[in-house]
Amino acid sequence: MSSIDRHICVSCGSKTLIYGYVGIGGVTGVFVPSGVFRVSGFRTRSYVCLNCGYIGQFLPESKLQKLKVQFKDELEES
């Protein structure tokens, strides 16, 4: 099972999701952490739930790991 298969709709709990990206070409759908100077952020993945129509976003696992490395000190303090 891939990591993308593990997502569920946060609104209704359905696993019937279609994945894609929000926005085309612009900065829409890019997460930039506060207080961090970056030329670019982390492009988020999006999904729409075919059960209720909810649209959600998340960071792919590879990008989440990069973010954790950048914030390693903060993670160790908590």
N, CA, C, O and CB atoms as a CASP TS submission, in Angstrom:
PFRMAT TS
TARGET T0000
AUTHOR 0000-0000-0000
METHOD Language model
MODEL 1
PARENT N/A
ATOM      1  N   MET     1       0.851  -1.182   0.000  1.00  0.00           N
ATOM      2  CA  MET     1       0.000   0.000   0.000  1.00  0.00           C
ATOM      3  C   MET     1       0.897   1.245   0.000  1.00  0.00           C
ATOM      4  O   MET     1       1.786   1.356   0.844  1.00  0.00           O
ATOM      5  CB  MET     1      -0.968  -0.002   1.235  1.00  0.00           C
ATOM      6  N   SER     2       0.681   2.173  -0.921  1.00  0.00           N
ATOM      7  CA  SER     2       1.463   3.404  -0.945  1.00  0.00           C
ATOM      8  C   SER     2       0.953   4.356   0.124  1.00  0.00           C
ATOM      9  O   SER     2      -0.155   4.201   0.638  1.00  0.00           O
ATOM     10  CB  SER     2       1.401   4.068  -2.337  1.00  0.00           C
ATOM     11  N   SER     3       1.787   5.351   0.454  1.00  0.00           N
ATOM     12  CA  SER     3       1.394   6.302   1.498  1.00  0.00           C
ATOM     13  C   SER     3       0.169   7.105   1.081  1.00  0.00           C
ATOM     14  O   SER     3      -0.601   7.541   1.937  1.00  0.00           O
ATOM     15  CB  SER     3       2.554   7.249   1.822  1.00  0.00           C
ATOM     16  N   ILE     4      -0.020   7.305  -0.199  1.00  0.00           N
ATOM     17  CA  ILE     4      -1.168   8.073  -0.665  1.00  0.00           C
ATOM     18  C   ILE     4      -2.470   7.297  -0.461  1.00  0.00           C
ATOM     19  O   ILE     4      -3.536   7.897  -0.322  1.00  0.00           O
ATOM     20  CB  ILE     4      -0.996   8.438  -2.142  1.00  0.00           C
ATOM     21  N   ASP     5      -2.383   5.971  -0.443  1.00  0.00           N
ATOM     22  CA  ASP     5      -3.572   5.145  -0.248  1.00  0.00           C
ATOM     23  C   ASP     5      -4.090   5.199   1.188  1.00  0.00           C
ATOM     24  O   ASP     5      -5.220   4.791   1.455  1.00  0.00           O
ATOM     25  CB  ASP     5      -3.270   3.711  -0.629  1.00  0.00           C
ATOM     26  N   ARG     6      -3.279   5.693   2.101  1.00  0.00           N
ATOM     27  CA  ARG     6      -3.661   5.724   3.507  1.00  0.00           C
ATOM     28  C   ARG     6      -4.477   6.954   3.893  1.00  0.00           C
ATOM     29  O   ARG     6      -4.965   7.030   5.021  1.00  0.00           O
ATOM     30  CB  ARG     6      -2.435   5.661   4.356  1.00  0.00           C
ATOM     31  N   HIS     7      -4.637   7.905   3.000  1.00  0.00           N
ATOM     32  CA  HIS     7      -5.376   9.121   3.335  1.00  0.00           C
ATOM     33  C   HIS     7      -6.872   8.854   3.372  1.00  0.00           C
ATOM     34  O   HIS     7      -7.405   8.044   2.614  1.00  0.00           O
ATOM     35  CB  HIS     7      -5.064  10.231   2.329  1.00  0.00           C
ATOM     36  N   ILE     8      -7.525   9.560   4.277  1.00  0.00           N
ATOM     37  CA  ILE     8      -8.986   9.527   4.337  1.00  0.00           C
ATOM     38  C   ILE     8      -9.482  10.959   4.393  1.00  0.00           C
ATOM     39  O   ILE     8      -8.750  11.858   4.807  1.00  0.00           O
ATOM     40  CB  ILE     8      -9.496   8.705   5.570  1.00  0.00           C
ATOM     41  N   CYS     9     -10.697  11.171   3.986  1.00  0.00           N
ATOM     42  CA  CYS     9     -11.299  12.495   4.014  1.00  0.00           C
ATOM     43  C   CYS     9     -11.470  12.923   5.471  1.00  0.00           C
ATOM     44  O   CYS     9     -12.063  12.195   6.267  1.00  0.00           O
ATOM     45  CB  CYS     9     -12.665  12.508   3.261  1.00  0.00           C
ATOM     46  N   VAL    10     -10.953  14.101   5.820  1.00  0.00           N
ATOM     47  CA  VAL    10     -11.075  14.589   7.197  1.00  0.00           C
ATOM     48  C   VAL    10     -12.498  15.052   7.499  1.00  0.00           C
ATOM     49  O   VAL    10     -12.847  15.253   8.662  1.00  0.00           O
ATOM     50  CB  VAL    10     -10.089  15.735   7.445  1.00  0.00           C
ATOM     51  N   SER    11     -13.306  15.221   6.488  1.00  0.00           N
ATOM     52  CA  SER    11     -14.678  15.674   6.689  1.00  0.00           C
ATOM     53  C   SER    11     -15.631  14.513   6.969  1.00  0.00           C
ATOM     54  O   SER    11     -16.416  14.564   7.915  1.00  0.00           O
ATOM     55  CB  SER    11     -15.152  16.448   5.471  1.00  0.00           C
ATOM     56  N   CYS    12     -15.560  13.452   6.133  1.00  0.00           N
ATOM     57  CA  CYS    12     -16.547  12.379   6.269  1.00  0.00           C
ATOM     58  C   CYS    12     -15.944  10.998   6.523  1.00  0.00           C
ATOM     59  O   CYS    12     -16.676  10.049   6.804  1.00  0.00           O
ATOM     60  CB  CYS    12     -17.386  12.321   5.039  1.00  0.00           C
ATOM     61  N   GLY    13     -14.605  10.873   6.426  1.00  0.00           N
ATOM     62  CA  GLY    13     -13.952   9.603   6.676  1.00  0.00           C
ATOM     63  C   GLY    13     -13.867   8.667   5.477  1.00  0.00           C
ATOM     64  O   GLY    13     -13.364   7.551   5.608  1.00  0.00           O
ATOM     65  N   SER    14     -14.340   9.093   4.324  1.00  0.00           N
ATOM     66  CA  SER    14     -14.314   8.253   3.129  1.00  0.00           C
ATOM     67  C   SER    14     -12.883   8.062   2.624  1.00  0.00           C
ATOM     68  O   SER    14     -12.025   8.922   2.825  1.00  0.00           O
ATOM     69  CB  SER    14     -15.187   8.869   2.026  1.00  0.00           C
ATOM     70  N   LYS    15     -12.640   6.940   1.975  1.00  0.00           N
ATOM     71  CA  LYS    15     -11.360   6.679   1.320  1.00  0.00           C
ATOM     72  C   LYS    15     -11.471   6.826  -0.193  1.00  0.00           C
ATOM     73  O   LYS    15     -10.525   6.512  -0.916  1.00  0.00           O
ATOM     74  CB  LYS    15     -10.859   5.279   1.673  1.00  0.00           C
ATOM     75  N   THR    16     -12.605   7.296  -0.672  1.00  0.00           N
ATOM     76  CA  THR    16     -12.834   7.468  -2.100  1.00  0.00           C
ATOM     77  C   THR    16     -12.367   8.866  -2.503  1.00  0.00           C
ATOM     78  O   THR    16     -13.163   9.800  -2.599  1.00  0.00           O
ATOM     79  CB  THR    16     -14.340   7.253  -2.459  1.00  0.00           C
ATOM     80  N   LEU    17     -11.051   8.989  -2.736  1.00  0.00           N
ATOM     81  CA  LEU    17     -10.425  10.283  -2.992  1.00  0.00           C
ATOM     82  C   LEU    17      -9.770  10.299  -4.364  1.00  0.00           C
ATOM     83  O   LEU    17      -9.265   9.281  -4.839  1.00  0.00           O
ATOM     84  CB  LEU    17      -9.391  10.606  -1.907  1.00  0.00           C
ATOM     85  N   ILE    18      -9.786  11.457  -4.987  1.00  0.00           N
ATOM     86  CA  ILE    18      -9.083  11.693  -6.242  1.00  0.00           C
ATOM     87  C   ILE    18      -8.008  12.737  -5.944  1.00  0.00           C
ATOM     88  O   ILE    18      -8.301  13.782  -5.363  1.00  0.00           O
ATOM     89  CB  ILE    18     -10.070  12.170  -7.398  1.00  0.00           C
ATOM     90  N   TYR    19      -6.761  12.454  -6.342  1.00  0.00           N
ATOM     91  CA  TYR    19      -5.631  13.310  -6.005  1.00  0.00           C
ATOM     92  C   TYR    19      -5.237  14.213  -7.162  1.00  0.00           C
ATOM     93  O   TYR    19      -5.444  13.881  -8.329  1.00  0.00           O
ATOM     94  CB  TYR    19      -4.448  12.469  -5.587  1.00  0.00           C
ATOM     95  N   GLY    20      -4.664  15.363  -6.816  1.00  0.00           N
ATOM     96  CA  GLY    20      -4.191  16.315  -7.809  1.00  0.00           C
ATOM     97  C   GLY    20      -3.524  17.484  -7.120  1.00  0.00           C
ATOM     98  O   GLY    20      -2.985  17.335  -6.023  1.00  0.00           O
ATOM     99  N   TYR    21      -3.553  18.649  -7.751  1.00  0.00           N
ATOM    100  CA  TYR    21      -2.957  19.869  -7.214  1.00  0.00           C
ATOM    101  C   TYR    21      -3.973  20.988  -7.311  1.00  0.00           C
ATOM    102  O   TYR    21      -4.783  21.019  -8.237  1.00  0.00           O
ATOM    103  CB  TYR    21      -1.652  20.241  -7.968  1.00  0.00           C
ATOM    104  N   VAL    22      -3.934  21.914  -6.354  1.00  0.00           N
ATOM    105  CA  VAL    22      -4.806  23.085  -6.392  1.00  0.00           C
ATOM    106  C   VAL    22      -4.020  24.216  -7.039  1.00  0.00           C
ATOM    107  O   VAL    22      -2.886  24.489  -6.645  1.00  0.00           O
ATOM    108  CB  VAL    22      -5.310  23.485  -4.952  1.00  0.00           C
ATOM    109  N   GLY    23      -4.609  24.870  -8.022  1.00  0.00           N
ATOM    110  CA  GLY    23      -3.943  25.963  -8.715  1.00  0.00           C
ATOM    111  C   GLY    23      -3.064  25.449  -9.832  1.00  0.00           C
ATOM    112  O   GLY    23      -2.666  24.284  -9.841  1.00  0.00           O
ATOM    113  N   ILE    24      -2.766  26.319 -10.768  1.00  0.00           N
ATOM    114  CA  ILE    24      -1.928  25.938 -11.897  1.00  0.00           C
ATOM    115  C   ILE    24      -0.871  27.024 -12.093  1.00  0.00           C
ATOM    116  O   ILE    24      -1.195  28.164 -12.426  1.00  0.00           O
ATOM    117  CB  ILE    24      -2.782  25.734 -13.197  1.00  0.00           C
ATOM    118  N   GLY    25       0.384  26.664 -11.887  1.00  0.00           N
ATOM    119  CA  GLY    25       1.493  27.565 -12.188  1.00  0.00           C
ATOM    120  C   GLY    25       1.811  28.622 -11.150  1.00  0.00           C
ATOM    121  O   GLY    25       2.975  29.001 -11.029  1.00  0.00           O
ATOM    122  N   GLY    26       0.854  29.115 -10.400  1.00  0.00           N
ATOM    123  CA  GLY    26       1.111  30.162  -9.422  1.00  0.00           C
ATOM    124  C   GLY    26       1.598  29.606  -8.104  1.00  0.00           C
ATOM    125  O   GLY    26       2.078  28.474  -8.037  1.00  0.00           O
ATOM    126  N   VAL    27       1.476  30.400  -7.056  1.00  0.00           N
ATOM    127  CA  VAL    27       1.943  29.965  -5.741  1.00  0.00           C
ATOM    128  C   VAL    27       0.845  29.273  -4.945  1.00  0.00           C
ATOM    129  O   VAL    27       1.079  28.863  -3.808  1.00  0.00           O
ATOM    130  CB  VAL    27       2.474  31.150  -4.959  1.00  0.00           C
ATOM    131  N   THR    28      -0.331  29.136  -5.509  1.00  0.00           N
ATOM    132  CA  THR    28      -1.412  28.444  -4.831  1.00  0.00           C
ATOM    133  C   THR    28      -1.008  27.002  -4.583  1.00  0.00           C
ATOM    134  O   THR    28      -0.460  26.349  -5.471  1.00  0.00           O
ATOM    135  CB  THR    28      -2.714  28.514  -5.651  1.00  0.00           C
ATOM    136  N   GLY    29      -1.273  26.505  -3.393  1.00  0.00           N
ATOM    137  CA  GLY    29      -0.933  25.127  -3.072  1.00  0.00           C
ATOM    138  C   GLY    29       0.513  24.931  -2.681  1.00  0.00           C
ATOM    139  O   GLY    29       1.037  23.822  -2.785  1.00  0.00           O
ATOM    140  N   VAL    30       1.181  26.009  -2.223  1.00  0.00           N
ATOM    141  CA  VAL    30       2.562  25.920  -1.772  1.00  0.00           C
ATOM    142  C   VAL    30       2.610  26.314  -0.303  1.00  0.00           C
ATOM    143  O   VAL    30       2.167  27.403   0.060  1.00  0.00           O
ATOM    144  CB  VAL    30       3.499  26.825  -2.628  1.00  0.00           C
ATOM    145  N   PHE    31       3.147  25.432   0.550  1.00  0.00           N
ATOM    146  CA  PHE    31       3.270  25.703   1.972  1.00  0.00           C
ATOM    147  C   PHE    31       4.650  26.283   2.239  1.00  0.00           C
ATOM    148  O   PHE    31       5.663  25.663   1.915  1.00  0.00           O
ATOM    149  CB  PHE    31       3.033  24.419   2.811  1.00  0.00           C
ATOM    150  N   VAL    32       4.691  27.486   2.837  1.00  0.00           N
ATOM    151  CA  VAL    32       5.948  28.122   3.215  1.00  0.00           C
ATOM    152  C   VAL    32       5.921  28.291   4.727  1.00  0.00           C
ATOM    153  O   VAL    32       5.089  29.041   5.240  1.00  0.00           O
ATOM    154  CB  VAL    32       6.154  29.506   2.479  1.00  0.00           C
ATOM    155  N   PRO    33       6.816  27.608   5.466  1.00  0.00           N
ATOM    156  CA  PRO    33       6.812  27.709   6.920  1.00  0.00           C
ATOM    157  C   PRO    33       7.087  29.132   7.387  1.00  0.00           C
ATOM    158  O   PRO    33       7.918  29.825   6.801  1.00  0.00           O
ATOM    159  CB  PRO    33       7.840  26.763   7.514  1.00  0.00           C
ATOM    160  N   SER    34       6.408  29.566   8.418  1.00  0.00           N
ATOM    161  CA  SER    34       6.636  30.894   8.998  1.00  0.00           C
ATOM    162  C   SER    34       8.029  30.954   9.606  1.00  0.00           C
ATOM    163  O   SER    34       8.504  29.983  10.194  1.00  0.00           O
ATOM    164  CB  SER    34       5.562  31.225  10.068  1.00  0.00           C
ATOM    165  N   GLY    35       8.678  32.108   9.460  1.00  0.00           N
ATOM    166  CA  GLY    35       9.975  32.317  10.083  1.00  0.00           C
ATOM    167  C   GLY    35      11.131  31.634   9.386  1.00  0.00           C
ATOM    168  O   GLY    35      12.247  31.636   9.906  1.00  0.00           O
ATOM    169  N   VAL    36      10.898  31.055   8.236  1.00  0.00           N
ATOM    170  CA  VAL    36      11.962  30.382   7.497  1.00  0.00           C
ATOM    171  C   VAL    36      12.116  31.080   6.155  1.00  0.00           C
ATOM    172  O   VAL    36      11.155  31.218   5.399  1.00  0.00           O
ATOM    173  CB  VAL    36      11.657  28.856   7.308  1.00  0.00           C
ATOM    174  N   PHE    37      13.333  31.517   5.871  1.00  0.00           N
ATOM    175  CA  PHE    37      13.560  32.145   4.575  1.00  0.00           C
ATOM    176  C   PHE    37      13.822  31.060   3.551  1.00  0.00           C
ATOM    177  O   PHE    37      14.807  30.327   3.645  1.00  0.00           O
ATOM    178  CB  PHE    37      14.739  33.151   4.631  1.00  0.00           C
ATOM    179  N   ARG    38      12.955  30.966   2.593  1.00  0.00           N
ATOM    180  CA  ARG    38      13.098  30.000   1.503  1.00  0.00           C
ATOM    181  C   ARG    38      12.740  30.693   0.205  1.00  0.00           C
ATOM    182  O   ARG    38      11.810  31.497   0.145  1.00  0.00           O
ATOM    183  CB  ARG    38      12.202  28.741   1.730  1.00  0.00           C
ATOM    184  N   VAL    39      13.481  30.375  -0.814  1.00  0.00           N
ATOM    185  CA  VAL    39      13.143  30.886  -2.140  1.00  0.00           C
ATOM    186  C   VAL    39      11.851  30.236  -2.609  1.00  0.00           C
ATOM    187  O   VAL    39      11.039  30.868  -3.284  1.00  0.00           O
ATOM    188  CB  VAL    39      14.291  30.623  -3.151  1.00  0.00           C
ATOM    189  N   SER    40      11.667  28.979  -2.252  1.00  0.00           N
ATOM    190  CA  SER    40      10.446  28.287  -2.627  1.00  0.00           C
ATOM    191  C   SER    40       9.945  27.483  -1.433  1.00  0.00           C
ATOM    192  O   SER    40      10.708  27.153  -0.525  1.00  0.00           O
ATOM    193  CB  SER    40      10.681  27.369  -3.855  1.00  0.00           C
ATOM    194  N   GLY    41       8.672  27.179  -1.449  1.00  0.00           N
ATOM    195  CA  GLY    41       8.078  26.403  -0.370  1.00  0.00           C
ATOM    196  C   GLY    41       7.956  24.947  -0.765  1.00  0.00           C
ATOM    197  O   GLY    41       8.697  24.450  -1.613  1.00  0.00           O
ATOM    198  N   PHE    42       7.010  24.274  -0.137  1.00  0.00           N
ATOM    199  CA  PHE    42       6.748  22.873  -0.405  1.00  0.00           C
ATOM    200  C   PHE    42       5.413  22.769  -1.131  1.00  0.00           C
ATOM    201  O   PHE    42       4.376  23.145  -0.583  1.00  0.00           O
ATOM    202  CB  PHE    42       6.745  22.035   0.911  1.00  0.00           C
ATOM    203  N   ARG    43       5.432  22.267  -2.344  1.00  0.00           N
ATOM    204  CA  ARG    43       4.187  22.122  -3.099  1.00  0.00           C
ATOM    205  C   ARG    43       3.326  21.039  -2.449  1.00  0.00           C
ATOM    206  O   ARG    43       3.774  19.911  -2.242  1.00  0.00           O
ATOM    207  CB  ARG    43       4.476  21.774  -4.592  1.00  0.00           C
ATOM    208  N   THR    44       2.110  21.397  -2.139  1.00  0.00           N
ATOM    209  CA  THR    44       1.215  20.456  -1.481  1.00  0.00           C
ATOM    210  C   THR    44       0.468  19.608  -2.504  1.00  0.00           C
ATOM    211  O   THR    44       0.269  20.025  -3.645  1.00  0.00           O
ATOM    212  CB  THR    44       0.223  21.200  -0.587  1.00  0.00           C
ATOM    213  N   ARG    45       0.064  18.428  -2.087  1.00  0.00           N
ATOM    214  CA  ARG    45      -0.832  17.587  -2.881  1.00  0.00           C
ATOM    215  C   ARG    45      -2.241  17.862  -2.379  1.00  0.00           C
ATOM    216  O   ARG    45      -2.435  18.207  -1.213  1.00  0.00           O
ATOM    217  CB  ARG    45      -0.460  16.046  -2.770  1.00  0.00           C
ATOM    218  N   SER    46      -3.193  17.715  -3.233  1.00  0.00           N
ATOM    219  CA  SER    46      -4.587  17.964  -2.876  1.00  0.00           C
ATOM    220  C   SER    46      -5.433  16.758  -3.232  1.00  0.00           C
ATOM    221  O   SER    46      -5.047  15.906  -4.033  1.00  0.00           O
ATOM    222  CB  SER    46      -5.121  19.222  -3.584  1.00  0.00           C
ATOM    223  N   TYR    47      -6.591  16.719  -2.612  1.00  0.00           N
ATOM    224  CA  TYR    47      -7.537  15.664  -2.966  1.00  0.00           C
ATOM    225  C   TYR    47      -8.949  16.219  -2.883  1.00  0.00           C
ATOM    226  O   TYR    47      -9.221  17.185  -2.170  1.00  0.00           O
ATOM    227  CB  TYR    47      -7.375  14.429  -2.038  1.00  0.00           C
ATOM    228  N   VAL    48      -9.832  15.586  -3.627  1.00  0.00           N
ATOM    229  CA  VAL    48     -11.258  15.867  -3.493  1.00  0.00           C
ATOM    230  C   VAL    48     -11.915  14.542  -3.116  1.00  0.00           C
ATOM    231  O   VAL    48     -11.607  13.492  -3.681  1.00  0.00           O
ATOM    232  CB  VAL    48     -11.877  16.481  -4.829  1.00  0.00           C
ATOM    233  N   CYS    49     -12.814  14.617  -2.162  1.00  0.00           N
ATOM    234  CA  CYS    49     -13.545  13.436  -1.726  1.00  0.00           C
ATOM    235  C   CYS    49     -14.747  13.248  -2.644  1.00  0.00           C
ATOM    236  O   CYS    49     -15.554  14.160  -2.819  1.00  0.00           O
ATOM    237  CB  CYS    49     -13.992  13.563  -0.235  1.00  0.00           C
ATOM    238  N   LEU    50     -14.856  12.071  -3.221  1.00  0.00           N
ATOM    239  CA  LEU    50     -15.978  11.793  -4.111  1.00  0.00           C
ATOM    240  C   LEU    50     -17.265  11.513  -3.344  1.00  0.00           C
ATOM    241  O   LEU    50     -18.336  11.419  -3.944  1.00  0.00           O
ATOM    242  CB  LEU    50     -15.652  10.617  -5.006  1.00  0.00           C
ATOM    243  N   ASN    51     -17.169  11.381  -2.028  1.00  0.00           N
ATOM    244  CA  ASN    51     -18.349  11.149  -1.207  1.00  0.00           C
ATOM    245  C   ASN    51     -19.028  12.466  -0.804  1.00  0.00           C
ATOM    246  O   ASN    51     -20.244  12.607  -0.931  1.00  0.00           O
ATOM    247  CB  ASN    51     -17.968  10.354   0.037  1.00  0.00           C
ATOM    248  N   CYS    52     -18.224  13.435  -0.314  1.00  0.00           N
ATOM    249  CA  CYS    52     -18.830  14.670   0.206  1.00  0.00           C
ATOM    250  C   CYS    52     -18.381  15.936  -0.516  1.00  0.00           C
ATOM    251  O   CYS    52     -18.959  17.000  -0.296  1.00  0.00           O
ATOM    252  CB  CYS    52     -18.513  14.807   1.662  1.00  0.00           C
ATOM    253  N   GLY    53     -17.352  15.845  -1.384  1.00  0.00           N
ATOM    254  CA  GLY    53     -16.885  17.015  -2.129  1.00  0.00           C
ATOM    255  C   GLY    53     -15.828  17.846  -1.423  1.00  0.00           C
ATOM    256  O   GLY    53     -15.382  18.861  -1.959  1.00  0.00           O
ATOM    257  N   TYR    54     -15.419  17.431  -0.224  1.00  0.00           N
ATOM    258  CA  TYR    54     -14.403  18.170   0.516  1.00  0.00           C
ATOM    259  C   TYR    54     -13.091  18.174  -0.263  1.00  0.00           C
ATOM    260  O   TYR    54     -12.716  17.160  -0.851  1.00  0.00           O
ATOM    261  CB  TYR    54     -14.198  17.561   1.921  1.00  0.00           C
ATOM    262  N   ILE    55     -12.390  19.312  -0.270  1.00  0.00           N
ATOM    263  CA  ILE    55     -11.073  19.412  -0.886  1.00  0.00           C
ATOM    264  C   ILE    55     -10.067  19.617   0.234  1.00  0.00           C
ATOM    265  O   ILE    55     -10.198  20.549   1.027  1.00  0.00           O
ATOM    266  CB  ILE    55     -11.007  20.578  -1.940  1.00  0.00           C
ATOM    267  N   GLY    56      -9.064  18.751   0.304  1.00  0.00           N
ATOM    268  CA  GLY    56      -8.029  18.835   1.333  1.00  0.00           C
ATOM    269  C   GLY    56      -6.654  18.891   0.727  1.00  0.00           C
ATOM    270  O   GLY    56      -6.473  18.619  -0.460  1.00  0.00           O
ATOM    271  N   GLN    57      -5.676  19.248   1.552  1.00  0.00           N
ATOM    272  CA  GLN    57      -4.287  19.317   1.107  1.00  0.00           C
ATOM    273  C   GLN    57      -3.385  18.631   2.122  1.00  0.00           C
ATOM    274  O   GLN    57      -3.720  18.549   3.303  1.00  0.00           O
ATOM    275  CB  GLN    57      -3.848  20.780   0.897  1.00  0.00           C
ATOM    276  N   PHE    58      -2.244  18.141   1.659  1.00  0.00           N
ATOM    277  CA  PHE    58      -1.251  17.535   2.537  1.00  0.00           C
ATOM    278  C   PHE    58       0.114  17.619   1.877  1.00  0.00           C
ATOM    279  O   PHE    58       0.217  17.820   0.667  1.00  0.00           O
ATOM    280  CB  PHE    58      -1.616  16.066   2.861  1.00  0.00           C
ATOM    281  N   LEU    59       1.166  17.463   2.683  1.00  0.00           N
ATOM    282  CA  LEU    59       2.518  17.379   2.149  1.00  0.00           C
ATOM    283  C   LEU    59       2.842  15.922   1.871  1.00  0.00           C
ATOM    284  O   LEU    59       2.599  15.067   2.723  1.00  0.00           O
ATOM    285  CB  LEU    59       3.550  18.002   3.128  1.00  0.00           C
ATOM    286  N   PRO    60       3.388  15.618   0.694  1.00  0.00           N
ATOM    287  CA  PRO    60       3.843  14.254   0.437  1.00  0.00           C
ATOM    288  C   PRO    60       4.933  13.877   1.447  1.00  0.00           C
ATOM    289  O   PRO    60       5.638  14.748   1.956  1.00  0.00           O
ATOM    290  CB  PRO    60       4.371  14.115  -1.021  1.00  0.00           C
ATOM    291  N   GLU    61       5.068  12.586   1.732  1.00  0.00           N
ATOM    292  CA  GLU    61       6.004  12.094   2.752  1.00  0.00           C
ATOM    293  C   GLU    61       7.429  12.608   2.544  1.00  0.00           C
ATOM    294  O   GLU    61       8.090  12.985   3.511  1.00  0.00           O
ATOM    295  CB  GLU    61       6.010  10.578   2.755  1.00  0.00           C
ATOM    296  N   SER    62       7.913  12.629   1.304  1.00  0.00           N
ATOM    297  CA  SER    62       9.292  13.077   1.040  1.00  0.00           C
ATOM    298  C   SER    62       9.489  14.538   1.439  1.00  0.00           C
ATOM    299  O   SER    62      10.536  14.902   1.976  1.00  0.00           O
ATOM    300  CB  SER    62       9.640  12.893  -0.448  1.00  0.00           C
ATOM    301  N   LYS    63       8.500  15.359   1.181  1.00  0.00           N
ATOM    302  CA  LYS    63       8.597  16.776   1.545  1.00  0.00           C
ATOM    303  C   LYS    63       8.414  16.974   3.047  1.00  0.00           C
ATOM    304  O   LYS    63       9.024  17.866   3.637  1.00  0.00           O
ATOM    305  CB  LYS    63       7.552  17.598   0.776  1.00  0.00           C
ATOM    306  N   LEU    64       7.584  16.153   3.660  1.00  0.00           N
ATOM    307  CA  LEU    64       7.409  16.212   5.107  1.00  0.00           C
ATOM    308  C   LEU    64       8.730  15.886   5.807  1.00  0.00           C
ATOM    309  O   LEU    64       9.073  16.514   6.808  1.00  0.00           O
ATOM    310  CB  LEU    64       6.296  15.238   5.563  1.00  0.00           C
ATOM    311  N   GLN    65       9.471  14.905   5.285  1.00  0.00           N
ATOM    312  CA  GLN    65      10.764  14.556   5.870  1.00  0.00           C
ATOM    313  C   GLN    65      11.756  15.711   5.751  1.00  0.00           C
ATOM    314  O   GLN    65      12.509  15.968   6.691  1.00  0.00           O
ATOM    315  CB  GLN    65      11.330  13.306   5.195  1.00  0.00           C
ATOM    316  N   LYS    66      11.773  16.409   4.616  1.00  0.00           N
ATOM    317  CA  LYS    66      12.647  17.572   4.447  1.00  0.00           C
ATOM    318  C   LYS    66      12.287  18.669   5.443  1.00  0.00           C
ATOM    319  O   LYS    66      13.174  19.317   5.999  1.00  0.00           O
ATOM    320  CB  LYS    66      12.554  18.110   3.009  1.00  0.00           C
ATOM    321  N   LEU    67      11.002  18.881   5.669  1.00  0.00           N
ATOM    322  CA  LEU    67      10.544  19.889   6.622  1.00  0.00           C
ATOM    323  C   LEU    67      10.970  19.508   8.040  1.00  0.00           C
ATOM    324  O   LEU    67      11.382  20.369   8.817  1.00  0.00           O
ATOM    325  CB  LEU    67       9.010  20.053   6.544  1.00  0.00           C
ATOM    326  N   LYS    68      10.870  18.225   8.377  1.00  0.00           N
ATOM    327  CA  LYS    68      11.292  17.759   9.707  1.00  0.00           C
ATOM    328  C   LYS    68      12.784  17.987   9.926  1.00  0.00           C
ATOM    329  O   LYS    68      13.201  18.321  11.035  1.00  0.00           O
ATOM    330  CB  LYS    68      10.962  16.268   9.883  1.00  0.00           C
ATOM    331  N   VAL    69      13.586  17.812   8.887  1.00  0.00           N
ATOM    332  CA  VAL    69      15.023  18.062   9.002  1.00  0.00           C
ATOM    333  C   VAL    69      15.265  19.539   9.289  1.00  0.00           C
ATOM    334  O   VAL    69      16.099  19.877  10.129  1.00  0.00           O
ATOM    335  CB  VAL    69      15.766  17.630   7.711  1.00  0.00           C
ATOM    336  N   GLN    70      14.555  20.411   8.610  1.00  0.00           N
ATOM    337  CA  GLN    70      14.724  21.847   8.818  1.00  0.00           C
ATOM    338  C   GLN    70      14.321  22.263  10.228  1.00  0.00           C
ATOM    339  O   GLN    70      14.903  23.195  10.783  1.00  0.00           O
ATOM    340  CB  GLN    70      13.909  22.625   7.795  1.00  0.00           C
ATOM    341  N   PHE    71      13.350  21.599  10.806  1.00  0.00           N
ATOM    342  CA  PHE    71      12.837  21.959  12.119  1.00  0.00           C
ATOM    343  C   PHE    71      13.234  20.937  13.180  1.00  0.00           C
ATOM    344  O   PHE    71      12.521  20.758  14.167  1.00  0.00           O
ATOM    345  CB  PHE    71      11.327  22.097  12.069  1.00  0.00           C
ATOM    346  N   LYS    72      14.366  20.266  12.981  1.00  0.00           N
ATOM    347  CA  LYS    72      14.812  19.218  13.896  1.00  0.00           C
ATOM    348  C   LYS    72      14.916  19.729  15.330  1.00  0.00           C
ATOM    349  O   LYS    72      14.461  19.058  16.257  1.00  0.00           O
ATOM    350  CB  LYS    72      16.159  18.664  13.444  1.00  0.00           C
ATOM    351  N   ASP    73      15.507  20.904  15.524  1.00  0.00           N
ATOM    352  CA  ASP    73      15.675  21.455  16.875  1.00  0.00           C
ATOM    353  C   ASP    73      14.328  21.678  17.562  1.00  0.00           C
ATOM    354  O   ASP    73      14.179  21.373  18.745  1.00  0.00           O
ATOM    355  CB  ASP    73      16.454  22.775  16.818  1.00  0.00           C
ATOM    356  N   GLU    74      13.356  22.203  16.834  1.00  0.00           N
ATOM    357  CA  GLU    74      12.039  22.441  17.405  1.00  0.00           C
ATOM    358  C   GLU    74      11.343  21.122  17.771  1.00  0.00           C
ATOM    359  O   GLU    74      10.647  21.053  18.785  1.00  0.00           O
ATOM    360  CB  GLU    74      11.178  23.241  16.421  1.00  0.00           C
ATOM    361  N   LEU    75      11.525  20.083  16.958  1.00  0.00           N
ATOM    362  CA  LEU    75      10.920  18.785  17.235  1.00  0.00           C
ATOM    363  C   LEU    75      11.518  18.160  18.494  1.00  0.00           C
ATOM    364  O   LEU    75      10.807  17.523  19.272  1.00  0.00           O
ATOM    365  CB  LEU    75      11.105  17.847  16.039  1.00  0.00           C
ATOM    366  N   GLU    76      12.809  18.338  18.691  1.00  0.00           N
ATOM    367  CA  GLU    76      13.474  17.760  19.854  1.00  0.00           C
ATOM    368  C   GLU    76      13.062  18.458  21.148  1.00  0.00           C
ATOM    369  O   GLU    76      13.078  17.839  22.211  1.00  0.00           O
ATOM    370  CB  GLU    76      14.983  17.834  19.684  1.00  0.00           C
ATOM    371  N   GLU    77      12.693  19.745  21.074  1.00  0.00           N
ATOM    372  CA  GLU    77      12.278  20.496  22.253  1.00  0.00           C
ATOM    373  C   GLU    77      10.871  20.129  22.701  1.00  0.00           C
ATOM    374  O   GLU    77      10.542  20.274  23.879  1.00  0.00           O
ATOM    375  CB  GLU    77      12.354  21.979  21.977  1.00  0.00           C
ATOM    376  N   SER    78      10.046  19.661  21.790  1.00  0.00           N
ATOM    377  CA  SER    78       8.646  19.389  22.153  1.00  0.00           C
ATOM    378  C   SER    78       8.422  18.008  22.703  1.00  0.00           C
ATOM    379  O   SER    78       7.293  17.655  23.045  1.00  0.00           O
ATOM    380  CB  SER    78       7.767  19.582  20.971  1.00  0.00           C
TER
END
